[in-house]
Amino acid sequence: MKIRKIVFLSIVGLLISCSSDSSDTASTSTTPEVIPPVVSLNSPSRKIISEGQTRDYTVRVPSSYDANTESPLVIVLHGFGSKPEYIEGNSKFTALGERENFITVYPAGALNNEGRRFWTNNGRISTPEADYDDIVFLQDLINSLNEEFNIDDKRIYIAGNSNGGFMTYRAAFVLSNTFAAAAIHAGQFPNNLEDNLRPQGVIPIMHIHGLEDNVVFAENVPVGVPFFNAQGSVDYWVENNGANSVAVTLRDDENVNIREWESPSNNADVVYVQSKKGTHEWFTTLNSGKIDSTQEIWNFFKDHTK
């Protein structure tokens, strides 16, 4: 069976979270303990123990799955206070995975003291009651899925919405060598990292944001909030990936602007999908976004492999 090598990397103060200390150390559990599902492989009732915590996740396997053929894996992270079933229902990645023959996984964030699920996008949580890091959870989850399914290690992708988008940026930063590409939906990247802190490597990035989002602002980030706006977040990754400084416009109409900064030397392109009337929701062609975020993300993913 394939076991992914674990990467150890320390990063200080990366992204906000509900409660965290000042360090961000990526490590892993020893061997994650998988709790056997009580129902079928295609189950919303799966559990895994990561760093002593029982974590929930949903796996959706296309009917065309063949254990003798490597399959792409798409990990989708929900937003703050949300659940895997909500992002699954809103994004409809499962239906797309059925058509495009990829496995989709919807992990659940841990519960905070108010009973709301969230991601540790500011690093390790250390309290008297718990000590864990969602970077470790993601690594443990990928390792266990690699044990069970024939996953294409060159085609493991991650996408996240809102708080899940912030976590996706952190995963792209810490685990650039694990994921073939990352898509951030209504998230931001921190603007206060120390100069010596750099991503693990280059990684293709897609950032999707609505200009009318009044929860995670695309443009006018409030003073004192330690994050780039959407364009600033994109610019960071353009520089990191060594992409062209001048973007190519792929679409520009009354609803949507899409620009791409190509990185022909290392396959680490950066794309910014800007919904001109989009609010804080997962975009479809029928809501405020006027674009199919899920299809745009998959089109981007399938063009990039490790």
DADA-V226912 format. One record per residue. RES is the residue in one small letter. PHI is phi in whole degrees, 0 to 359 (* if undefined). OMEGA is omega in radians with two decimals (none if undefined). BURIAL is + if it has 24 or more other C-alpha atoms within 12 Angstrom, else -. Layout:
res->{RES;RES}
phi->{PHI;PHI}
omega->{OMEGA;OMEGA}
burial->{BURIAL;BURIAL}
This chain:
res->{m;k;i;r;k;i;v;f;l;s;i;v;g;l;l;i;s;c;s;s;d;s;s;d;t;a;s;t;s;t;t;p;e;v;i;p;p;v;v;s;l;n;s;p;s;r;k;i;i;s;e;g;q;t;r;d;y;t;v;r;v;p;s;s;y;d;a;n;t;e;s;p;l;v;i;v;l;h;g;f;g;s;k;p;e;y;i;e;g;n;s;k;f;t;a;l;g;e;r;e;n;f;i;t;v;y;p;a;g;a;l;n;n;e;g;r;r;f;w;t;n;n;g;r;i;s;t;p;e;a;d;y;d;d;i;v;f;l;q;d;l;i;n;s;l;n;e;e;f;n;i;d;d;k;r;i;y;i;a;g;n;s;n;g;g;f;m;t;y;r;a;a;f;v;l;s;n;t;f;a;a;a;a;i;h;a;g;q;f;p;n;n;l;e;d;n;l;r;p;q;g;v;i;p;i;m;h;i;h;g;l;e;d;n;v;v;f;a;e;n;v;p;v;g;v;p;f;f;n;a;q;g;s;v;d;y;w;v;e;n;n;g;a;n;s;v;a;v;t;l;r;d;d;e;n;v;n;i;r;e;w;e;s;p;s;n;n;a;d;v;v;y;v;q;s;k;k;g;t;h;e;w;f;t;t;l;n;s;g;k;i;d;s;t;q;e;i;w;n;f;f;k;d;h;t;k}
phi->{*;272;242;290;291;268;257;256;207;255;222;259;58;263;73;275;207;288;200;200;267;270;252;221;250;272;218;226;295;292;252;298;269;268;271;304;294;270;233;285;302;278;226;271;242;274;220;217;262;234;53;83;257;278;244;259;200;243;242;237;251;295;297;277;303;234;298;269;236;292;243;295;234;242;260;237;256;285;270;298;76;262;216;305;294;287;291;296;292;287;275;59;297;298;297;292;298;296;286;259;65;233;275;246;234;241;286;252;293;287;272;274;288;256;80;252;280;205;244;277;281;248;108;300;268;231;225;300;267;206;213;202;213;291;298;295;303;297;296;298;296;298;300;291;293;296;292;267;242;271;271;281;298;272;224;255;237;222;222;206;247;57;304;293;289;300;293;295;299;295;296;296;290;275;239;304;277;269;261;282;190;224;234;251;246;59;236;218;248;292;253;239;290;294;301;276;267;229;301;303;187;270;202;300;232;242;243;242;208;262;290;261;291;252;251;245;292;282;238;270;293;303;300;94;279;278;224;291;287;301;295;297;297;297;301;302;283;300;293;298;276;67;281;300;285;254;276;257;278;264;201;205;219;292;253;220;237;236;236;232;256;285;229;296;282;224;56;237;293;235;233;244;259;251;269;291;241;289;255;270;206;287;277;231;289;256;255;297;287;58;203;268;301;299;293;299;295;295;302;291;299;290;274;229;230;292}
omega->{-3.11;3.05;-3.13;3.05;-3.11;-3.12;3.10;-3.12;3.09;3.11;-3.06;3.00;-3.11;3.05;-3.11;3.05;-3.13;-3.13;-3.13;2.98;-3.02;-3.09;3.13;-3.08;3.11;3.01;3.12;2.96;3.07;3.01;-3.09;3.11;3.14;3.07;-3.05;3.11;-3.11;3.11;-2.99;3.09;3.12;-2.91;2.99;-2.99;-3.11;3.13;3.06;3.07;3.13;-3.11;3.08;3.14;3.03;-3.10;-3.10;3.04;3.10;3.06;3.05;-3.06;-3.12;-3.12;-3.14;-3.05;3.12;-3.10;3.13;-3.11;3.13;-3.12;2.99;3.10;3.09;3.09;-3.06;-3.08;3.13;3.12;-3.13;3.12;-3.10;-3.11;3.10;-3.09;3.13;-3.13;3.07;-3.14;-3.11;-3.06;-3.09;3.05;-3.11;3.12;3.13;3.09;3.07;-3.14;-3.01;3.01;2.98;3.10;3.12;3.13;3.13;3.11;3.07;3.03;3.10;3.14;3.03;-3.06;3.05;3.12;3.14;-3.08;-3.12;3.14;-3.11;-3.07;3.01;3.10;-3.04;3.02;3.12;3.09;3.08;-3.08;-3.01;3.07;-3.05;-3.10;-3.11;2.99;3.10;3.11;3.14;3.11;3.12;3.14;3.12;3.13;-3.11;3.09;3.07;3.08;-3.00;-3.06;3.08;-3.07;3.04;-3.10;3.14;-3.08;3.03;-3.02;3.09;3.09;3.13;-3.12;3.06;3.08;3.03;3.05;3.05;3.14;3.11;3.05;3.13;3.11;3.09;-3.13;-3.02;-3.02;-3.14;-3.09;3.10;-3.02;3.11;3.10;3.14;3.11;-3.10;-3.13;3.12;3.06;3.12;3.11;-3.05;-3.13;-3.05;3.12;3.07;-3.03;-3.09;3.09;-3.11;3.06;3.12;-3.13;3.09;3.13;3.06;-3.07;2.93;3.10;3.12;-3.09;3.04;-3.11;3.12;3.10;-3.14;3.05;3.00;-2.96;3.11;-3.01;-3.00;3.12;-3.11;3.12;3.13;3.09;-2.97;-3.14;2.96;2.91;-3.06;-3.12;3.10;3.08;3.11;-3.11;3.13;-3.07;3.02;3.13;-3.12;-3.06;-3.11;-3.13;3.10;-3.10;3.13;-3.09;2.99;3.13;-3.13;3.11;3.07;3.11;-3.07;-3.08;-2.94;2.96;3.10;3.10;-3.12;3.02;-3.03;3.09;-2.98;-3.05;-3.06;3.07;-3.12;-3.13;3.08;-3.11;3.06;3.07;-3.07;3.07;-2.98;3.12;-3.05;3.09;-3.08;3.11;3.06;-2.95;2.92;3.13;-3.07;3.14;-3.02;-3.08;-3.12;3.10;3.13;-3.09;-3.11;3.14;3.10;-3.13;-3.13;3.08;3.12;-3.12;-3.01;3.05;-3.06;3.02;3.12;none}
burial->{-;-;-;+;-;+;-;-;+;+;+;+;+;+;+;+;+;+;+;+;+;-;+;+;+;+;+;+;+;-;-;+;+;+;-;-;-;-;-;-;+;-;+;+;+;+;+;+;+;+;+;-;+;+;+;+;+;+;+;+;+;+;-;-;+;-;-;-;-;-;+;+;+;+;+;+;+;+;+;+;+;+;+;+;+;+;+;+;-;+;+;+;+;+;-;+;+;-;-;+;+;+;+;+;+;+;+;+;+;+;+;-;-;-;-;-;+;+;+;+;+;+;+;+;+;-;-;-;-;-;+;+;+;+;+;+;+;+;+;+;+;+;+;+;+;+;-;-;+;+;+;+;+;+;+;+;+;+;+;+;+;+;+;+;+;+;+;+;+;+;+;+;+;+;+;+;+;+;+;+;+;+;+;+;+;+;+;+;+;+;+;-;-;-;-;-;-;+;+;+;+;+;+;+;+;+;+;+;+;+;+;-;+;-;+;+;+;+;+;-;+;-;-;-;-;-;+;+;+;+;+;+;+;+;+;+;+;+;+;+;+;+;+;+;-;-;-;-;-;-;-;-;-;-;+;+;+;+;+;+;+;+;+;-;-;-;+;+;+;+;+;+;+;+;+;+;+;+;+;+;+;+;+;+;-;-;-;+;+;+;+;+;+;+;+;+;+;+;-;+;+;+;-;+;+;+}
